[in-house]
Amino acid sequence: MSSARKYDSLAEHFEANRPHLRAVALRMLGSPSEADDALQEAWIKVSRADIDTVENIAGWLRMVVARIALDMLRSRRARREEPFELATIEQGTREMDPESEAVLADSVGQALLIVLERLAPAERLAFVLHDMFDVPFDEIAAIVGRSPAAVRQVASRARRRVRGATGGDDVGRRLKVVGAFLAAARAGDFEGLLGLLAPDATIRADSIAVALGSPPLIRGADAVAQIFAGRAQTAEVALIDGLPGLIWAPGGRPRVVWQFEVSGGRVAQIVSIADRKRIGQLALRPCRT
């Protein structure tokens, strides 16, 4: 394969995996601007690499982004240990516009964001990659230069710190809301569904779901409840790129994914994804609630 074709192929892989790579960087760094910087640096690195021997390109790209984010976390931590510059560094590393900060806090959970900032870089990486993206410890070990057993201990320690500081797993509470929503949907409990939906709740569908007959946008708790009442019998609760949702996977193959935005204990938005290529880019982890 010519150099130009290799470059084009790598660019296609990078763009196809960009949403997942940015989700990883965002949850590791806690800043949209820093996540974008990490992806830009990652592309510079991978665009110069030889991918002929790479078997799992998606995993390799995630490893590159994770290593860059880890270096950024370590650099940030080192700067914060300089006493005379602490206030300046705190302000610089946390700087983001109010809208971006609100979106990030709402998607991850403000309590979780705060405690992630307190974790050591290796702890944060292990917790984010394993607990939020279901990355195996062997892969994480290769990133941080430790044994899988050591990484497992680091992740366990980070998990205890997160749960102790937040009074429980913020993502876990959101999973319970999604689990209750699924139970009400299966039972055809219209009133139960309404109680779990924000008044202005919406469902948004991707282009494939629309082509299959789903409306592009449904707005209002009543309309959303009507869509789900008595349905989703074979769906299951899952973490989708670290956030709560539902998966419909007949025969073990994910066909439709619903990403849930939960705020204040209620479902604010559901995004329906039926595009197989997009689903393949998501980290899917079935959960018990």
C-alpha positions as CSV (number, residue, x, y, z in Angstrom):
1,M,0.0,0.0,0.0
2,S,1.3,3.4,-0.9
3,S,2.1,6.0,1.7
4,A,-0.8,8.2,0.6
5,R,-3.2,5.3,0.9
6,K,-1.9,4.4,4.3
7,Y,-2.4,8.0,5.5
8,D,-5.9,8.1,4.1
9,S,-6.8,4.8,5.7
10,L,-5.4,5.9,9.1
11,A,-7.3,9.2,8.8
12,E,-10.5,7.2,8.2
13,H,-9.9,5.0,11.3
14,F,-9.1,8.1,13.4
15,E,-12.2,9.9,12.3
16,A,-14.4,6.8,12.8
17,N,-13.1,6.5,16.4
18,R,-13.0,10.2,17.2
19,P,-16.2,10.2,19.3
20,H,-15.0,7.4,21.5
21,L,-11.4,8.8,21.7
22,R,-12.8,12.2,22.7
23,A,-15.1,10.6,25.3
24,V,-12.0,8.9,26.9
25,A,-9.9,12.1,26.9
26,L,-12.8,14.2,28.2
27,R,-13.5,11.9,31.2
28,M,-9.7,11.7,31.9
29,L,-9.0,15.4,31.7
30,G,-12.3,16.9,32.7
31,S,-11.9,19.7,30.1
32,P,-13.4,19.9,26.6
33,S,-10.5,22.1,25.4
34,E,-7.8,19.8,26.9
35,A,-9.6,16.8,25.4
36,D,-9.4,18.4,22.0
37,D,-5.7,19.2,22.5
38,A,-5.1,15.6,23.4
39,L,-6.8,14.4,20.2
40,Q,-4.8,16.9,18.1
41,E,-1.6,15.7,19.6
42,A,-2.6,12.1,19.2
43,W,-3.3,12.6,15.5
44,I,0.1,14.1,15.0
45,K,1.7,11.1,16.6
46,V,-0.3,8.4,14.8
47,S,-0.1,10.1,11.4
48,R,3.7,9.5,11.5
49,A,3.4,5.9,12.7
50,D,3.6,2.6,10.7
51,I,0.4,0.7,11.2
52,D,1.3,-2.4,9.2
53,T,1.9,-4.4,12.4
54,V,-1.1,-3.0,14.3
55,E,-3.8,-5.6,14.7
56,N,-6.4,-3.6,16.7
57,I,-6.3,-0.1,15.4
58,A,-9.2,1.1,17.6
59,G,-7.4,-0.2,20.7
60,W,-4.1,1.3,19.6
61,L,-5.6,4.7,19.0
62,R,-7.2,4.6,22.5
63,M,-3.8,3.7,24.0
64,V,-2.2,6.7,22.3
65,V,-4.9,9.1,23.5
66,A,-4.8,7.6,27.0
67,R,-1.0,8.0,27.2
68,I,-1.2,11.6,26.1
69,A,-3.9,12.3,28.6
70,L,-1.9,10.6,31.3
71,D,1.1,12.8,30.5
72,M,-1.1,15.9,30.6
73,L,-2.5,14.9,34.0
74,R,1.0,14.3,35.4
75,S,2.1,17.7,34.0
76,R,-0.9,19.4,35.6
77,R,-0.3,17.7,38.9
78,A,3.4,18.7,38.9
79,R,2.5,22.4,38.2
80,R,0.0,22.4,41.0
81,E,2.7,21.3,43.4
82,E,4.6,24.6,42.8
83,P,3.2,26.7,45.6
84,F,3.7,30.2,44.1
85,E,1.9,29.3,40.9
86,L,-0.9,27.2,42.4
87,A,-3.7,29.8,42.0
88,T,-2.7,30.5,38.4
89,I,-2.5,26.9,37.5
90,E,-5.8,26.1,39.1
91,Q,-7.5,28.8,37.2
92,G,-5.8,27.8,33.9
93,T,-6.5,24.1,34.1
94,R,-10.2,24.6,35.0
95,E,-10.9,27.3,32.5
96,M,-13.8,26.6,30.2
97,D,-16.9,28.4,29.1
98,P,-20.0,28.0,31.3
99,E,-21.9,26.1,28.7
100,S,-19.2,23.5,28.2
101,E,-18.7,23.1,32.0
102,A,-22.5,22.6,32.4
103,V,-22.6,20.0,29.7
104,L,-19.6,18.1,31.1
105,A,-20.9,18.2,34.7
106,D,-24.4,17.0,33.6
107,S,-23.1,14.1,31.6
108,V,-20.5,12.8,34.1
109,G,-21.9,14.1,37.4
110,Q,-20.5,17.1,39.3
111,A,-19.6,15.0,42.4
112,L,-17.7,12.5,40.2
113,L,-15.8,15.3,38.4
114,I,-14.7,16.8,41.7
115,V,-13.4,13.6,43.1
116,L,-11.6,12.6,39.8
117,E,-9.6,15.8,40.1
118,R,-8.3,14.5,43.5
119,L,-7.1,11.1,42.1
120,A,-3.5,10.5,41.2
121,P,-3.0,10.4,37.4
122,A,-2.6,6.5,37.3
123,E,-5.7,6.1,39.6
124,R,-7.8,8.3,37.4
125,L,-6.7,6.6,34.2
126,A,-7.3,3.1,35.7
127,F,-10.8,4.1,37.0
128,V,-11.9,5.9,33.8
129,L,-10.7,3.3,31.4
130,H,-11.8,0.2,33.3
131,D,-14.9,1.3,35.2
132,M,-16.3,3.7,32.6
133,F,-15.1,2.1,29.3
134,D,-14.5,-1.5,30.3
135,V,-10.9,-1.5,29.0
136,P,-9.1,-4.7,30.2
137,F,-6.4,-4.4,32.8
138,D,-3.8,-5.8,30.4
139,E,-4.3,-2.8,28.1
140,I,-4.2,-0.3,31.0
141,A,-1.0,-2.0,32.3
142,A,0.7,-1.4,29.0
143,I,-0.2,2.3,29.2
144,V,1.1,3.0,32.7
145,G,4.0,0.6,32.7
146,R,2.8,-1.6,35.5
147,S,1.6,-5.2,35.9
148,P,-2.1,-6.0,35.4
149,A,-2.3,-7.1,39.1
150,A,-0.9,-3.7,40.2
151,V,-3.3,-1.8,37.9
152,R,-6.2,-3.8,39.3
153,Q,-5.2,-2.7,42.8
154,V,-4.9,0.9,41.6
155,A,-8.3,0.8,40.1
156,S,-9.8,-0.7,43.2
157,R,-8.2,2.0,45.4
158,A,-9.6,4.7,43.0
159,R,-13.0,3.1,43.1
160,R,-13.1,3.2,46.9
161,R,-12.0,6.8,46.9
162,V,-14.7,7.8,44.4
163,R,-17.5,6.0,46.3
164,G,-16.3,7.3,49.6
165,A,-16.1,10.9,48.4
166,T,-19.4,11.0,46.5
167,G,-21.4,9.0,49.0
168,G,-22.0,6.4,46.3
169,D,-21.4,6.0,42.6
170,D,-23.0,8.9,40.8
171,V,-23.1,6.8,37.6
172,G,-24.7,4.0,39.7
173,R,-27.5,6.2,40.8
174,R,-28.2,7.1,37.1
175,L,-28.1,3.5,36.2
176,K,-30.8,2.8,38.8
177,V,-33.0,5.5,37.1
178,V,-32.5,3.9,33.7
179,G,-33.2,0.5,35.3
180,A,-36.5,1.8,36.8
181,F,-37.4,3.3,33.5
182,L,-36.8,-0.1,31.7
183,A,-38.9,-1.9,34.3
184,A,-41.8,0.6,33.9
185,A,-41.5,0.3,30.1
186,R,-41.7,-3.5,30.1
187,A,-44.7,-3.4,32.5
188,G,-46.5,-0.8,30.4
189,D,-46.6,1.4,33.5
190,F,-47.4,4.8,31.8
191,E,-47.6,6.7,35.1
192,G,-44.4,5.2,36.3
193,L,-42.7,6.3,33.1
194,L,-44.0,9.8,33.5
195,G,-42.7,9.9,37.0
196,L,-39.2,9.2,35.7
197,L,-39.2,11.7,32.9
198,A,-38.5,15.4,33.0
199,P,-41.5,17.4,31.7
200,D,-39.6,18.5,28.6
201,A,-37.9,15.1,28.0
202,T,-37.0,14.3,24.4
203,I,-36.0,11.4,22.2
204,R,-33.6,12.1,19.3
205,A,-32.9,9.5,16.6
206,D,-29.9,9.1,14.3
207,S,-30.3,9.0,10.6
208,I,-30.5,5.2,10.4
209,A,-33.2,5.1,13.1
210,V,-35.1,7.7,11.2
211,A,-34.8,5.7,8.0
212,L,-36.2,2.7,9.8
213,G,-39.3,4.8,10.7
214,S,-38.4,6.6,14.0
215,P,-39.3,10.3,14.1
216,P,-36.1,12.5,14.3
217,L,-37.4,14.2,17.4
218,I,-40.1,13.5,20.0
219,R,-40.6,16.1,22.7
220,G,-42.5,16.0,26.0
221,A,-42.9,13.4,28.7
222,D,-46.3,12.2,27.6
223,A,-45.0,11.5,24.0
224,V,-41.8,9.8,25.3
225,A,-43.8,7.6,27.7
226,Q,-46.2,6.5,25.0
227,I,-43.2,5.4,22.8
228,F,-41.8,3.2,25.5
229,A,-44.8,1.9,27.3
230,G,-45.1,-1.9,26.9
231,R,-41.9,-2.1,24.9
232,A,-38.2,-2.7,25.3
233,Q,-38.9,-6.3,26.5
234,T,-35.5,-7.6,25.5
235,A,-33.4,-4.5,26.1
236,E,-30.9,-4.4,28.9
237,V,-29.3,-1.7,31.0
238,A,-25.7,-0.9,30.1
239,L,-22.9,1.7,30.3
240,I,-22.4,3.3,27.0
241,D,-19.1,5.1,26.8
242,G,-19.3,5.3,30.6
243,L,-22.8,6.7,30.7
244,P,-26.1,4.9,31.5
245,G,-28.3,3.6,28.7
246,L,-30.1,0.6,27.1
247,I,-29.0,-1.9,24.5
248,W,-31.1,-4.1,22.3
249,A,-28.9,-7.0,21.2
250,P,-30.8,-9.9,19.7
251,G,-28.5,-12.9,19.4
252,G,-25.8,-11.0,21.3
253,R,-25.3,-8.4,18.5
254,P,-26.2,-4.8,19.4
255,R,-28.7,-3.5,17.0
256,V,-30.0,-0.4,18.8
257,V,-28.5,1.7,21.6
258,W,-30.3,4.3,23.7
259,Q,-28.1,6.8,25.5
260,F,-29.8,8.4,28.5
261,E,-29.2,11.9,29.9
262,V,-30.3,11.8,33.5
263,S,-30.5,15.0,35.5
264,G,-32.0,15.5,39.0
265,G,-33.1,11.8,39.1
266,R,-35.2,12.1,35.9
267,V,-34.6,11.3,32.3
268,A,-34.0,14.5,30.3
269,Q,-33.1,13.1,26.9
270,I,-32.8,9.8,25.1
271,V,-30.7,9.4,22.0
272,S,-31.6,6.4,19.8
273,I,-28.6,5.0,17.8
274,A,-29.1,2.4,15.1
275,D,-26.1,3.1,12.9
276,R,-24.0,-0.1,13.2
277,K,-20.8,1.7,12.5
278,R,-21.5,4.2,15.2
279,I,-22.5,1.5,17.7
280,G,-19.3,-0.3,16.9
281,Q,-17.3,2.7,18.1
282,L,-19.1,2.8,21.5
283,A,-17.8,1.0,24.6
284,L,-20.8,-1.1,25.7
285,R,-20.9,-2.8,29.1
286,P,-24.2,-4.5,30.2
287,C,-24.9,-3.8,33.9
288,R,-27.2,-5.2,36.6
289,T,-29.2,-2.5,38.5
